[in-house]
């Protein structure tokens, strides 16, 4: 009997450790998974709707967590609560302010691959200093971090 209790305890402890290792530190960036997603004024279905997202791929910042609900912030600074199933840990970046050149390498004097309009959502593939390698449809290239929203200050170089 004691052996079963110890094994059950160790299995539960292992699950807790795994959860702790995979839970990001707040705030963290995510992407809207769902085509349509309700944003509420509080963490639960009992709270009224604040607004609705109507396209997937939008980068968001998670500011707080309450159970299965995430308090998010969008590129316009609006905040609200959304169910965790509407989000993915895949990363994206949103082109902001004006049309920007998607470049073939991380350099201001690189060749232009395409021009991206404000509001274009791009799949984030890599952070390298002040440069982001992104994919938009079938095109891959580089944008300067200042031309996008969705990458947190202080995020270090990494691939996704």
N, C-alpha and C positions, 0 to 999 in steps of 0.2 A: 504494500500500500504506500509506504513512504517513497519507494522508488518511482511510482506513478506520479505522485505529487511533485517530486523533484523534477521529473521529466516535463510535466505540464508547466511548472514554473519556468524552467529553462527555455521551453518553447515560447512561452509568453514573453519572457525577457528578450529573446531573440527578435520577436516581432516588434517590440518597443524600440530596440536598438536600430533595426532596419528602418522603422518609421522616422526616427530621429535623424538618421543619416540621409534620408531622401527628402525631408521637409526643408524647403529653402528658408533662409532668414529673411524676415520682412525688412523693407519692402523688396519685392521681386517682380520680374517682368514675365508676362504670359501673353498668349495670343487667343483671341476669340475663336473658338472652334465652330460654334453653331452659326448657321445662316441667319437665324433670328434668335434673339435672346432678350428676355425682360430684365431690366435693371430696376431694383426696388429701393425704397427709402430706408429699409432696415433689413436685417438678416433673417428673412423668413417669408413664406408665401402669404402670411397674414398682413404683411406690410403693403401699402399701395405701390403701384407701378410709378416709376419716375420717368423712364423713357424706355425705348426699345432699340436695340441694334438690329440692322437689317442686312448685314453682310458679314461674312467670316473673314478671318485673317487680320483683324485689327489688333495692334499691340495695345496692351493695358498694363498698368502697374497695380499689383496687389498691395494694399496698405494694411489690411487687417484680416483676420480669420475668426469666424464664429461657427464652429461645427462644419457643416457642408457649405457654408456661405462665405464669399470673399468680397471684401470691400475693395472696389477697384477705382482707378482714376484713368480717364482717357486723355488724349492729346490736347483737348480743350480745357483740361483741368476739372471737368465734371466728375463727381464722385457718386457712387451708389453701390448697391449690393447685388451680387449675381451668384447663381448656383455654380459650384465647382465643376459640374459636368459640362458646362458651357465653355470651359477654358481648356487650353492645352499648354504644356510646357514648351512646345515648339516655339521658336522665337521669330518675331517679325519686327520690322521697322517701318515707320510711316514717313514718307517724303513730306516735308513741311515748307511753308512760306511761298516758294516760287518753283518754277521748273528748274531741275538740276540735271547735270550730265552724269550718266552712268559711265564709269571709266573702265578701261581694260586692265589697269593696274593701280595700286594705291599711291598715286602721285598726281599733283595738280596739272602737270604737263602731259598726262597720259592721253591716249586716243579715246574719243567718245564712242561708246557702244550704242547708247540710246539716250533719249531725253525723257525724264520722268516728271510727270505733272504732280503738283501738290495733292495730297490725299492718296497717292499710290502706295499700296501696301506691298512690301517686299519681304520675302523669306530671308531671315538672317542666317548666314552661313559661317561667318568668321568675324571676330573683332581683332584688329591689329593696330594698336595705338589709337590714333584718331580716325582710322579708316575702318569701314565695314564692307565686307564682301557680302553681296545680296544676290538673290535670284528673283526675277520678275518674269513670270511665264517661262519662256525658254531662254531668256537672256540672263547671263551672270556678269557681274561687274562690281565696281567699287564706288562707294559714296563716302563723303566726309561725314563724320559723326554729327557735326553741327547742322547738317542738311536733313537730319531725321529726328524722329521722336520714338522712344520705346527702348532705348539702351540707357541704363542707369549710369550716372556719374560714378566713376571709380571702378566700373567693370573692367576687368583685366583681359588681356589677350587670350582668346580661346576660339575653338571651332565648335560648331553645332552640328 
